């Protein structure tokens, strides 16, 4: 359900990228956040990636050039929202000094960020350190602020209505190799499989053809409600690291994680130690026979399936976007 809009439309500049290398999760969560605002906003995007028009079809999109241009564009608007995984590329102190509109930063790792509002929906305390934050700046950290589409908080997994395996493939070249290996025909999975890739997945036509040959259902560029529906009807999810893990936890679908990028390993290890997921590991995930064996073992263990499902929903309730949207509405109103 759309939020009730109030007041005059506010212009907001978005600085983010959406491509195969960066992944699409940053664009997904920013789009979800804007859609949940009660304030009417007009967004413009400064960023790179062929997928940006898909997520922000009504927004003008400009390629990033230098920080001075970003500052100028931001100051001509009502707010600046930044979601960049490589935070070291941003001179946060300079932005804090020269941007004269509210600045909102969505982050995952902590650091010397300075902004009016910092949002970090990750679960690891060590990633929540912002020693340079400005005096009056607000910080929202933890799984209760994970920026998921509300559909993931509204949909629930039930074992008696779930069947099959759904694989969700994130960004990066390693994830691409993994996806093709999963449908290569050699490992035996004990349930029917569906595979989901994003809009920017390279050579999707070849993967779709290979899936058809192996009897694997292929999906590309599902929107969040569609993905939530598919995952909630799956007995087990096998996913790469990143936001999709939080989405699985909110749904309660038992998840097997392959942290395909090195910066996702620590989080996957944390979730595994706490009993929320099954972790294949950064190297182990590339052993496709081991992936199949892990999935088949989990499918046969009803007690573990139930325990993983209950644990996931206990830590991530899927309402973080609504909480953060309310805080941004308050900031824009002020």
Wavefront OBJ file of the C-alpha trace (Angstrom):
o trace
v 0.000 0.000 0.000
v 1.378 3.409 -0.946
v 2.103 5.877 1.800
v -0.131 8.946 2.063
v 1.813 11.871 0.591
v 1.865 15.173 2.431
v 3.073 18.702 1.778
v 4.843 20.027 -1.302
v 7.052 17.748 -3.346
v 10.676 17.742 -2.172
v 13.559 17.352 -4.579
v 16.065 14.691 -3.537
v 19.352 13.857 -5.251
v 20.385 10.194 -5.143
v 24.040 9.190 -5.458
v 24.287 5.466 -6.141
v 25.334 2.954 -8.806
v 23.522 -0.096 -10.172
v 25.548 -2.442 -12.339
v 26.856 -5.984 -12.382
v 29.983 -5.101 -10.407
v 28.280 -3.079 -7.676
v 25.124 -5.146 -7.644
v 21.534 -3.979 -7.690
v 20.720 -4.163 -3.977
v 21.627 -0.513 -3.394
v 19.157 0.641 -6.034
v 16.507 -1.760 -4.748
v 16.665 -0.525 -1.177
v 16.743 3.159 -2.110
v 13.735 2.701 -4.397
v 11.883 0.879 -1.621
v 12.751 3.639 0.815
v 11.491 6.426 -1.450
v 8.263 4.529 -2.100
v 7.618 4.290 1.655
v 7.956 8.016 2.355
v 4.866 9.984 3.340
v 6.548 13.041 1.831
v 6.138 13.463 -1.904
v 9.570 13.544 -3.515
v 11.017 14.200 -6.952
v 14.251 12.259 -7.295
v 17.184 12.781 -9.623
v 20.025 10.283 -9.840
v 23.758 10.794 -10.083
v 25.251 7.391 -10.795
v 26.412 4.784 -13.258
v 24.879 1.529 -14.453
v 22.503 0.517 -17.225
v 20.012 -0.735 -14.629
v 19.362 2.654 -13.022
v 16.483 3.587 -15.410
v 14.683 0.385 -14.424
v 14.633 1.385 -10.771
v 14.085 5.121 -11.261
v 12.154 5.411 -14.553
v 10.810 8.889 -13.825
v 14.100 10.383 -12.606
v 16.718 12.196 -14.671
v 20.026 10.330 -14.499
v 23.447 11.956 -14.751
v 26.826 10.256 -14.821
v 29.000 11.003 -11.773
v 31.859 13.399 -12.490
v 33.425 15.082 -9.471
v 32.398 15.938 -5.949
v 31.990 19.641 -6.690
v 29.294 18.859 -9.246
v 27.545 16.597 -6.738
v 27.614 19.369 -4.119
v 26.197 21.903 -6.580
v 23.357 19.628 -7.666
v 22.560 18.679 -4.083
v 22.397 22.294 -2.905
v 19.918 23.079 -5.664
v 17.613 20.399 -4.246
v 16.032 19.706 -0.834
v 18.103 16.678 0.247
v 20.964 14.375 -0.742
v 20.860 10.606 -0.258
v 24.039 8.561 -0.799
v 24.252 4.759 -0.995
v 27.742 3.759 -2.126
v 29.509 0.573 -1.017
v 32.986 2.115 -1.492
v 32.664 4.807 1.166
v 36.403 5.552 1.082
v 35.887 7.264 -2.259
v 33.819 10.006 -0.620
v 35.308 12.992 1.233
v 32.678 12.981 3.961
v 34.052 15.949 5.910
v 34.056 18.071 2.747
v 30.478 17.088 1.969
v 29.361 17.874 5.526
v 30.899 21.332 5.258
v 29.566 22.263 1.829
v 26.218 20.505 1.415
v 23.591 22.826 2.870
v 20.594 20.507 2.649
v 19.816 17.427 4.774
v 22.187 14.581 3.904
v 21.184 10.940 4.351
v 23.690 8.098 3.992
v 22.815 4.415 3.686
v 25.869 2.409 4.701
v 26.955 -1.143 5.533
v 30.418 -0.949 7.094
v 30.917 2.147 9.314
v 33.704 4.692 8.963
v 34.234 8.448 8.899
v 30.816 9.291 7.452
v 29.253 12.592 8.481
v 25.581 13.200 7.721
v 22.294 14.327 9.208
v 21.098 10.725 9.150
v 23.123 7.520 8.815
v 21.289 4.229 8.269
v 23.084 0.905 8.658
v 20.809 -2.119 8.642
v 23.550 -4.718 9.106
v 23.679 -6.895 12.223
v 27.385 -6.758 13.097
v 28.226 -4.275 15.871
v 31.739 -3.714 14.528
v 30.197 -2.209 11.372
v 28.265 0.377 13.386
v 31.155 2.697 14.311
v 30.892 6.311 13.117
v 33.441 8.284 15.139
v 33.301 11.361 12.888
v 29.514 11.769 12.906
v 28.360 15.366 13.359
v 27.056 16.445 16.767
v 23.359 16.520 15.891
v 23.449 13.697 13.344
v 21.278 10.644 13.963
v 22.438 7.044 13.537
v 20.113 4.071 13.064
v 21.924 0.712 13.184
v 20.937 -2.931 13.396
v 18.657 -5.437 11.731
v 15.545 -3.490 12.737
v 16.635 -0.899 10.148
v 17.377 -3.302 7.285
v 15.933 -1.604 4.205
v 13.738 -4.363 2.790
v 10.605 -4.033 0.732
v 7.589 -4.266 3.081
v 6.516 -7.436 1.247
v 9.256 -9.341 3.057
v 7.767 -8.388 6.414
v 4.224 -9.198 5.345
v 4.849 -12.649 3.823
v 5.650 -15.733 5.890
v 7.214 -19.077 5.064
v 5.322 -22.218 6.092
v 6.970 -25.604 5.748
v 3.763 -27.426 4.876
v 3.178 -25.112 1.894
v 6.778 -24.911 0.671
v 8.575 -27.059 -1.876
v 11.596 -26.936 -4.133
v 14.797 -24.913 -4.044
v 15.112 -21.308 -5.127
v 18.571 -19.961 -5.981
v 19.080 -16.182 -5.984
v 22.247 -14.951 -7.692
v 23.773 -11.596 -6.759
v 26.379 -9.438 -8.456
v 29.988 -10.065 -9.402
v 31.825 -12.316 -11.826
v 32.212 -15.065 -9.250
v 28.442 -15.247 -8.799
v 28.021 -15.611 -12.561
v 30.403 -18.582 -12.696
v 28.578 -20.094 -9.730
v 25.185 -19.781 -11.392
v 26.324 -21.544 -14.553
v 27.970 -24.289 -12.503
v 24.780 -24.901 -10.510
v 22.848 -25.716 -13.663
v 25.681 -27.592 -15.329
v 23.950 -30.920 -14.875
v 26.479 -32.737 -12.690
v 25.227 -32.191 -9.113
v 22.006 -33.899 -8.055
v 19.551 -31.767 -6.100
v 16.765 -33.637 -4.344
v 14.081 -31.110 -5.298
v 13.053 -29.042 -8.282
v 15.035 -25.835 -8.644
v 14.331 -22.288 -9.729
v 17.071 -19.721 -10.324
v 16.666 -15.942 -10.090
v 19.065 -13.368 -11.533
v 18.997 -9.606 -11.653
v 18.433 -7.185 -14.486
v 22.172 -6.677 -15.086
v 23.158 -10.368 -15.103
v 25.544 -10.894 -18.066
v 24.685 -13.483 -20.710
v 21.280 -14.189 -19.214
v 20.131 -15.783 -22.465
v 22.790 -18.502 -22.189
v 21.891 -19.213 -18.561
v 18.192 -19.372 -19.460
v 18.959 -21.882 -22.224
v 21.024 -24.037 -19.885
v 18.250 -23.919 -17.267
v 15.711 -25.075 -19.845
v 17.952 -28.005 -20.767
v 18.202 -29.041 -17.113
v 14.552 -28.496 -16.205
v 15.334 -25.519 -13.985
v 12.869 -22.626 -13.852
v 14.517 -19.336 -14.817
v 13.503 -15.881 -13.568
v 15.101 -12.521 -14.254
v 14.482 -9.096 -12.711
v 11.655 -10.104 -10.390
v 10.291 -7.222 -8.364
v 10.345 -7.490 -4.583
v 6.770 -8.770 -4.071
v 7.320 -11.416 -6.754
v 10.578 -12.520 -5.172
v 9.010 -12.623 -1.704
v 6.204 -14.813 -3.025
v 8.609 -17.203 -4.760
v 10.931 -17.542 -1.766
v 8.120 -18.007 0.731
v 6.874 -20.960 -1.332
v 10.330 -22.601 -1.456
v 11.470 -25.277 0.968
v 15.037 -23.930 0.917
v 16.756 -20.884 -0.538
v 20.357 -20.925 -1.763
v 21.587 -17.361 -2.081
v 24.686 -15.270 -2.486
v 25.543 -12.806 0.268
v 24.133 -9.335 0.757
v 20.602 -8.002 1.117
v 18.964 -11.196 -0.117
v 20.075 -12.886 3.124
v 18.095 -10.360 5.164
v 15.103 -10.853 2.885
v 15.203 -14.610 3.476
v 15.466 -14.114 7.237
v 12.478 -11.771 7.270
v 10.404 -14.320 5.346
v 11.593 -17.182 7.520
v 12.684 -19.300 4.545
v 15.652 -21.525 5.553
v 18.677 -20.173 3.728
v 22.025 -21.524 2.560
v 24.496 -18.692 1.912
v 27.393 -18.486 -0.503
v 29.334 -15.295 0.398
v 30.715 -14.802 -3.094
v 32.663 -11.615 -2.329
v 35.308 -11.350 0.381
v 33.551 -8.434 2.082
v 30.505 -10.651 2.706
v 32.370 -13.418 4.524
v 32.319 -11.866 7.983
v 28.573 -11.350 7.922
v 27.916 -14.891 6.670
v 30.117 -16.280 9.445
v 28.195 -14.206 12.016
v 24.818 -15.473 10.818
v 26.078 -19.056 10.899
v 27.491 -18.785 14.440
v 24.159 -17.440 15.666
v 22.240 -20.286 14.043
v 20.366 -18.221 11.459
v 21.687 -19.760 8.225
v 23.800 -22.511 6.716
v 27.056 -21.012 5.430
v 28.874 -22.593 2.482
v 31.873 -20.301 2.897
v 33.726 -18.157 0.385
v 35.570 -21.128 -1.118
v 33.176 -23.946 -0.262
v 30.363 -22.386 -2.238
v 32.243 -23.011 -5.483
v 32.192 -26.773 -4.805
v 28.892 -27.492 -6.521
v 28.681 -31.095 -5.359
v 29.042 -29.884 -1.775
v 26.314 -27.282 -2.378
v 23.946 -30.006 -3.558
v 24.821 -32.274 -0.630
v 24.234 -29.435 1.847
v 20.869 -28.585 0.304
v 19.731 -32.210 0.211
v 20.712 -32.741 3.843
v 18.802 -29.643 4.928
v 15.722 -30.614 2.920
v 15.576 -33.904 4.812
v 15.864 -32.323 8.275
v 12.443 -30.977 9.241
v 13.552 -29.917 12.730
v 16.437 -27.835 11.411
v 14.238 -26.237 8.772
v 11.804 -25.151 11.466
v 14.593 -23.866 13.728
v 16.204 -21.789 10.975
v 12.854 -20.316 10.002
v 11.959 -19.264 13.546
v 15.421 -17.819 14.195
v 15.363 -15.717 11.032
v 12.035 -14.080 11.702
v 13.096 -13.354 15.279
v 16.067 -11.209 14.207
v 14.720 -9.477 11.045
v 11.076 -8.400 11.049
v 11.122 -6.749 7.612
v 9.839 -3.366 8.844
v 13.109 -1.439 8.740
v 12.194 0.527 5.624
v 9.063 1.875 7.291
v 11.038 2.946 10.361
v 13.682 4.732 8.330
v 11.103 6.337 6.038
v 9.420 7.887 9.073
v 12.749 9.346 10.209
v 13.411 10.805 6.749
v 9.922 12.306 6.643
v 10.698 13.998 9.934
v 14.040 15.267 8.612
v 12.505 16.652 5.405
v 9.682 18.315 7.316
v 12.195 20.058 9.578
l 1 2 3 4 5 6 7 8 9 10 11 12 13 14 15 16 17 18 19 20 21 22 23 24 25 26 27 28 29 30 31 32 33 34 35 36 37 38 39 40 41 42 43 44 45 46 47 48 49 50 51 52 53 54 55 56 57 58 59 60 61 62 63 64 65 66 67 68 69 70 71 72 73 74 75 76 77 78 79 80 81 82 83 84 85 86 87 88 89 90 91 92 93 94 95 96 97 98 99 100 101 102 103 104 105 106 107 108 109 110 111 112 113 114 115 116 117 118 119 120 121 122 123 124 125 126 127 128 129 130 131 132 133 134 135 136 137 138 139 140 141 142 143 144 145 146 147 148 149 150 151 152 153 154 155 156 157 158 159 160 161 162 163 164 165 166 167 168 169 170 171 172 173 174 175 176 177 178 179 180 181 182 183 184 185 186 187 188 189 190 191 192 193 194 195 196 197 198 199 200 201 202 203 204 205 206 207 208 209 210 211 212 213 214 215 216 217 218 219 220 221 222 223 224 225 226 227 228 229 230 231 232 233 234 235 236 237 238 239 240 241 242 243 244 245 246 247 248 249 250 251 252 253 254 255 256 257 258 259 260 261 262 263 264 265 266 267 268 269 270 271 272 273 274 275 276 277 278 279 280 281 282 283 284 285 286 287 288 289 290 291 292 293 294 295 296 297 298 299 300 301 302 303 304 305 306 307 308 309 310 311 312 313 314 315 316 317 318 319 320 321 322 323 324 325 326 327 328 329 330 331 332 333 334
